[in-house]
Amino acid sequence: MREDPEISAFVPKWQTLQAPLRVLAIIHNVTSATRMMDVLPALEDDPRVQTVLTWTRSSPFRHGVEKFLDDTGYLVMEWEKALEQEFDLAIGTSLGGDIHKISAPFLRLPHGMGYNKYLKPEIRKSGNPVFGLSREWLLHDGEPVPAALALSHDEQAERLAADCPEALPRAFVAGDPCHDRILAGFPHRARYRRALGVRPHQQLVLISSTWGTRSLFGRHPSLPARLLGSLPQDEYRVALALHPNIWHGHGPGQVDAWLARARRAGLIVLPPNEGWRAAIVASDAVVGDHGSVSYYSAAAGRPVVLDTAGHGAVAPDSPIARLLETAVPYTQEVPVEELLRRAHELVDTTKSVAEHWVSSRPRGSLALVRSRMYDLMGAEEPEIPVATRAVPAPVPEPGPAHPAQWVRITGLPDDVLRVRRIPAAAYDHRAPGNEAPGHLAVRDEETDERLNGLADLVLCHEDDLPEDGAAWARSVFTHRLTPAAAVVHGPDGCVLHGRDGTLTRVRLTGATEGFDPSLLPLIVHHAGSDPRLGTQVRSGSLRLTVEAGGIWEIEAVVTGGPERA
């Protein structure tokens, strides 16, 4: 029964390599599929191994699976066919379906950070078992289904002994390959940040949500917009990583519709398949819940603010429960910047808790997994060492590069001006800590009619000018009633065309790397036609000095900025 005419690699007359070892990778949904891609590299560089994928179709989250399988480039076998075949090894990163019918030793690997969550009430048979360690999932007719069960930490063996002692002899501690890939990404932090569009002086706040009604997104779907409407954009960027079951359980189009306002405000949306691990490395703080991403973030040394509503969904002796008890709790009553400040103060504690429990074999997981794979196949391991690779640079969903913004410029002691810009699409004056807005600046390509009707300034980059600058400005004033000035700007300065016919030119000098030149017209518009000599301007970690002359010269000095391992 080892020949399947539907799989060319198993038919001798179609083969180029006669790979004697057959491996079946079992997929349940996109979540399990992404983790499978972490462990299949253990079989690389071995011409004896032919791997095929199969899909059980037992998960309710079926959307996106077929495309994911196609994109892997592996051959795919129908589940019914796979049940008829013999394999040397079967690998699964989840549970479900008739896995006990597979003719192969089955290696079970977790698809999250350890084993934390209780089984949902509707599928429990008795008690309050933890998913992945429970008898309901590990046994069939009283016998363990997995030939080998991977644990990421020594402490899980104790919980397995209590929940399903029959499976304990088949368990082995293998560490966490996902955590190892995050650690491998640390040297690529700057590259990841560039891919996300984060400037050197900005802090990246990553919002992470698992799925379900007790998740962060399930309870606070407007949180991305709230953060964007509260955090000054010169100091912060905000990214969002949603569990694949949110995307594929509700449909990407629907999720996009729920995120529309936050997207218009500049939200960085990470795709469900990959990107969140690079975003952890790139981030400076994480707002999350009881999902694995929050835990991986804390273990990576990121300050975390966690919604604790999911506490009842996890076992009290699990690592997630320990972190929820330690981290700064999320609340809508406290300004976002204050919550982030508290998380930074507590980061050593949360990192210590998470780092201790995330893996008993850090940086060595894939080698341990490979060793068990070959043991189960009864074959010698390749001599080539296994390689743990950093995750690729993220490819976020595109959004507006320059959202409309409310600009508030206030005077500080010692002749200093403070500039705070908040994305207008998400601004909420009722949010704790938010100040009254100042003037509104929009881009020439802004499509929101309401914001266009309120704009004080209309900006256009010199490369995007549809016509001569003066002609464009006249068109702006003809079709928009509110702007006081139309601004053409570029990397070296800007020109302000006033509705009253005045023309102001500004030139940027000095260090400009990491500086957003669109700050210039905002400062000039605020200062009017008689700027003060030596005026200092601060926007986050940016420091500017305004000098007056026949043509204004603004020296930009970019200082400070977040640095994290």
N, C-alpha and C positions, 0 to 999 in steps of 0.2 A: 504493500500500500504506500510505498514511498515515492511513487511517481504520480505527479499531478499534471495532466496535459495542459491545464490552464496556467501553470506557473512555468515559464520557459526554463528557469534556472534549475528546475528539478527534473528536466527531461534530457537524458544524455545526448541526444542528437542535436540539441540546441545549445549545449554548454560550450563555453570557451575554457573556463576553469572547472574542474571536477571537484568542487568543494565538498568534502565528506561530512562536515559538521553543519547541521541544519538548526537554525535558531529562529524561534517564533517570538516576536515582540507584540504583546497584547495591549491594545489601546481601548480605553473606555470612553474618554472624552478629551477635549483639548487640554485640560489640566493635566491628565495623566500622560498625554502625548508629549507635552513639553518636558516633563521629567524623564521620559524615556530617552529623549535626545541627549540627556546628561550622561546616561550610562552606556548607550550603544557605542560611544568611542572606545570603550574598554575592549571591543572586538576588532578595532582597526588594525590594519597592517598584517592580517592573518588570512592568507589565501585559502586556508582550509575551511573558513566559515562563510556560509551563505545565510544572510538574514532576510526574513520577510516579515511584513507587518500584517496584523489582522485587527478587526474592529468587532467587539462583542455586540454592539448596539444595545447594551443593557442599561446604559445611562440615559436619563431623560434629557441630558444636555447634548443633543446630537448635532446641533447647528455648528458648522465650521470644521467638523472632523474630516469629511471627505477632502476638502481643500488642503487641510494640514497634511493629510497622508500623501496626497499628490505632490505637495511641495517638498516632502522629504526626499523624493527620488528613489525610495525603496519600493520593491515590488509589494503588492498588497494582495492577500489571499482572503477570500470570503470566509467568515467565521464558520459556517457550516462545513466548508471544505477543510478548514484547519482541524476541526474535530475528527475528521476522517484520516488525517495524516499522522505520521510519527516524526518526532523531532528529537534532537539531542538535548535541547534546552528550550524552555519557555520562560519569558520574562514578563512580569506585570508590575506596574506602578500604582495599581488600584485593585479593587476587588469587585466582584459582580459578574454575572453571566455564569455559564456552566464550565468554569475553569477546571473543575475536578475531572471533566471528560477529556481534557487534553492528554495526549499520549507523549508525555515528556516530563522530566523533572522540572518543577515550577519554582522559579526564584521570585519571591515577592519583595519589592522595594517600596518604601513610602513615597507618596507624591506631595508631601508637605514637610514642615519642620517637625519631625518626630510623630508621636501619637498623643493627641491632646483632646480632641473633640468627642463628646458622647455621640453614640448613635442617635439618630432622630427617633422620637417616640413611636412613630408609625411603623418602624421596622425593627423595634426591639422585641425580643422574645421574653426576656425577663431581666430584672435588675436595671442597672444603668451602665452598660458596657461602653468602653472606649473604642471608637472606630479603628480598625487595624489590629487591635489586640483581643477582640471579642471572639467567643466561641461561634457566634452566629456566622462569622465571615471566614474563620480559619479552619473550621471542621466541616467534614461531610461524612455522614454516617459514622460519626465518632472518631474519624481519622483526620489528621492535619492534611490540608490540601497542599500547602507549600512544602517542597523538599528542603527549602532554605528560606528563612525569614530574616531580612536585614533589619537591624536596629541601629539607630544613630548614636545612642548613648547607653552606657552601662546600666543606668537607672531603669531603662525600659524593660530589662530582663526581670526585674523584681515585679513590675506591674503585669508583665506577661505571665509570670508564674502564678499570680493571683487570679488573673482573668481566664487564662487558657493554658494550664500547665502541660497539656498534651503536646503543645507546639514548642515548648521551651527547648527540648533537645535539638530542634532544627533551627533555632535562632543563632545569629552571630552578629557581633557588633562591627559595623562597617563604616561608621562615621556618616557624614552627610556630603555627597558630591555637589549639591547645590551651594552649600555654604563654602565649600572649597573653591568653587568657581567665582564666588563673590570676592573671596580673599585674593584670588589670582588677578582680579580686576583692579586692585588698589593702585598699581603703577600707572593705570590708564585713566585715572580720575580726570585729569585736565582734558583728555581727548573726549571722554564721555560728556563733560560739561559743554565743550564746544559743539558737539553733536546736538545737544539739547537747546543750544542758543543762550546759554547762561554766561554772562560777562564775568570777568575775574573778580570784580568787586561785589557781585551779587550773591545772596544766599539762596539756595534752592530748597524749597519746602516740598517734600513728597507726601501726597495724600495717598494712603493705601487702604483698600477695603476688601475684606473677604465677602462672601455672598450670604444671602439670607436676611430675614427681617431684623435680626439682632446685629447686623453688620453696621459699620460706620455709614456706608452709603445708603443702606436700607433705612436707617434712622435719620440721617442728615443729608439728604440728596442735594441740598443747596450749599453744602459746606465748601465745595470748590469756589463758587461765586463769592461766598462770605470771605474766604481768605483773600481772594483777589481784590475784593472791595475794601479790605482793611489794611493790606500790606503795601507800602509804597513801592512802585515798580522799579525805581532806581536801585532799591536795596534787595528786592526779592523777586524770584520767579517761582511759580507754583506748577507742579506736575501731578498727574493723577494716574495711579495704577489700580485698575479694577480687576477683581477675580474673573477669570474666563467664564465662569458660570453666570456672571451678571451679563456679560456681552452676549453669550450664546443662549442664555435662558430667556432673555427678553428681546434679543435681536439687536445687532449693531445700529440699525437705523433708529430704533427707539431710544437706545442709550445716547446716541448722538443728539437726538431731539431733547433729551433731558439735560444735556450738557451745553446746549446752544449758547446760552447767555455767558456761561463761564468761558467757552471757546472764544467768543467775541471779545472777552476781556483779556485774552492772552494765555489761557490755560494750555499747558503742554500735556497732551493726551497720549499716553503710551499704549501701544497695541496689546491685545491680550496674550499673544504668543511669547513675546520676548520684549525686553527693554526695562523691566522693573528692577532687575538685578544691577544693571549698569546705572540706573537712576539712584539706587541705594548708595553706590560708590560715589556718585556725583553729588549727592544731597548733603545738606547741612543740618537738616532736621526732618523728622517724619511724624505725621499725624495719622494714626492708624487705629486698629481694633484688635480683636483676638485672632486674627489671621496670621499665617506664617510670615508674610512680608514684614510685619511689624517686629516679629522676633528676630528675623535675620538682620533687620536694620539695627536693632539694639545691640546684637552680637557684633555688628560691624563698627560699633562705637558711635552710632548716630543718636542724638537726643530724640526721645520719643514722647509724644503726647497721645494717650490712648483712650478711646471710648470704652468704658468698662461694662457696657450693657450685655456683652456676650459672656460675662464671667460664668453664668449658669450653664453655658453650652460646653464648657471645658471641664475636665477632671480637676479637682482641687489640688491634686498632687502632681499635676502636669507642669512642664516648663512655662507654657503660656499663662497659666494661672499665677505662677510666681511673678512673672513680669507684670501682669495686670495689677498685682498688689503693690508693685514697687514704683511704677511709672507715674508721671503727672497725668491726672485724669482730665479728659476733655470736658469742657462745659461751655455753653454759649454765653454764660454770664460774665466771663472774664475776657478782656481783649486778647486777641490772638497773639500779639507781640509779647504780652505778659506770660502767656502759656509757654511760648517758645523760650522765653528767658528762664522760666522755672525748669524746663526740660534740660537746658544747657547746664544749669547748676547741678542737676541730678545725673548727668550723663555718666560719670564714673561708676555710680551705683547700678544704673540700669545695664551698662555694658558688662559689669562684673557678673550680674545675675544671668544675663542671656548668654554670655560667652561660656560660662561654666557648663550650661545644660545643652547647648546646641549640638555639640559633637564630642565624643570621647576619642575620636581619631582625626583631629583636624589636619587638613592638607594631605591625607593619605587614603581617602575613601575609595577612589576609583581603583587603586591597586588592590585593595581588599575585595572589592566587588568582582574584579576580574579573576582573582584567585579562586573565588567560590564558583564563578561561572565555569571555569575549566575543570574544577573538581567535579561538578555535576555532570559535565560532558565526558568525563573520564579521559581528558586529553591534556597534554603538556602545554603549559603557558608559553607564549612566544618569548624569546629572549629580549626583544625590544621593550624598554620600560614604557609603562603607560604614561600618557601625558594628560595633565589637568590644564585645560585651557580657560583663559579669561573669556567672559561673555563678549559678544560683539558690541560695537557702539550702537546706542539706541537709534531707532528710526521713528521719531514721534509723528503723530498725525499732524498735518499742517494746520496752522491757525494764523490769525493776523499778526504780522510782525510788529505793527505799531498800532495798538488799539487806541481809540479815543480816550482822553484822559482829563480828569479834573485836576487842576494844578493849584496848589495852595503855597504861596510864598509869604513867609512871615519874617519879621525882624527879630534878631537875637542880640544879646549884648556884644559889645566891641564891634559894632558896625558889620554884623554878619547877617546874611540872608539865608533862610532855610527853605529848601524846595522839597515839596512832597507831591508826587504824582500818583494818582489812583485810577485804575482803569474805569472809565465811566460806565460801561455796560454792567458792571457788577457793584458799583458804589451804592452803599446803603447808609444814609446819615444816622439811622437808628442803631447801628451796630455799636457795641461798647467800645469806647476809645476813638471813634471816628470824629473828625472835625468837620466844621462846615466847609463846603467846597469853595474854591476860588473861581478861576476862570476855566473855560472848557476849550481844549485844543483837539481838533479832529484832523484826520488826513483827507486829502482831496478825494480818495477812493472810498471814504466812509459811506456805507449804504443805509445806515439807520436814519430815517427821516427826522425822528425826534431829536437826536443828537445834532444833526446838521442844522436844525432850526434853533439850537441853543448856542452854537459855537461862537467863541470869541476870536479864535485864531483858526485859520485853515492852513495846513502845512503840506508841502509837496517836495519830494526829493528832486534835485536838479536832473537826475537821470530819467525821471518819470514825467517831466514836463510835456504836456501835449502840444505846447506852442511856446512862443516867446514869453519870458517871465512877466513882463508888463501886461501883455495881452491876456495871459492866464489870470492875473490878479483882477483885471477889469471884469472878466467872466465870473470870477468868484463873487465880486460885489454885485454884479447884475442879478445873479440867481440866488444869492443868499443874503438875507436882510440883516443878520446879526453880527457877522465878523467885523472886528475893528481892524484886522490886518490879515493879509495873505502872505505867506512866507515860503520862499524858495530856499532850501538848505542843501548842503553837501558836506563832505568830510572836512572841509577847511573853513566853513563859515556859513553865513546865511544873509539873505536880503529880505527886509520887511517892507512890504508895500502897504501903506496906510490907506484907509478908506478916504481920508482927507487929502490924499495925494503925496504925503510925505514918503521919503525913501530912506531907510536906515540900513547900512551895510555893517556886517560884523565879521571879523576875521579871527580864526582860532589859531593860537600859537602855543608852543610848548609841547609837553608830553600829552599825547592824545590816545594812546592805546587803551582800549576798554571804555573810552568816553563816548557817550551818545551825543552827537552834535545837535540833536533836536532840543536839547536843553537851552541852547543859546537864545533862540527867539523868545522863549518863555521868560528868561531873565530880562532881556531887553524890553519886552512888552511890559513887564512889571515896573522896570526902572523908569520908563518914559524917555523923554528926549534929553534928560539931564542926569546921567548916571553919576553916582558918587565915586570919587577917586578912592581906589584901594578897597572897594567893597569886596568882602569875602562872601562866597556863596558855598553852601554845603547841601549836598544831596546824597544822603547815605554816607558812604566812605569817600565820595568825590569831594575835592576841594578846588574851588575856582577863585581866581583873582581877576576882577574887572578893572581895567584901566581905561580912562577916557582919552580920546584924541580926535583928530579929524575923522578917522575911521576907528571905531571901537576895536580894541584888541582884548581878547579874553584868553588868558593863559589857563589851560586845563592841566591839573596835576592829579593823577589818579593814585591814591594812596590806600593802604590797608587792603581789606577784602578777606573773605573767608579762606582759611587754609585748613584742610582736614586730610588725614591719612587716607 
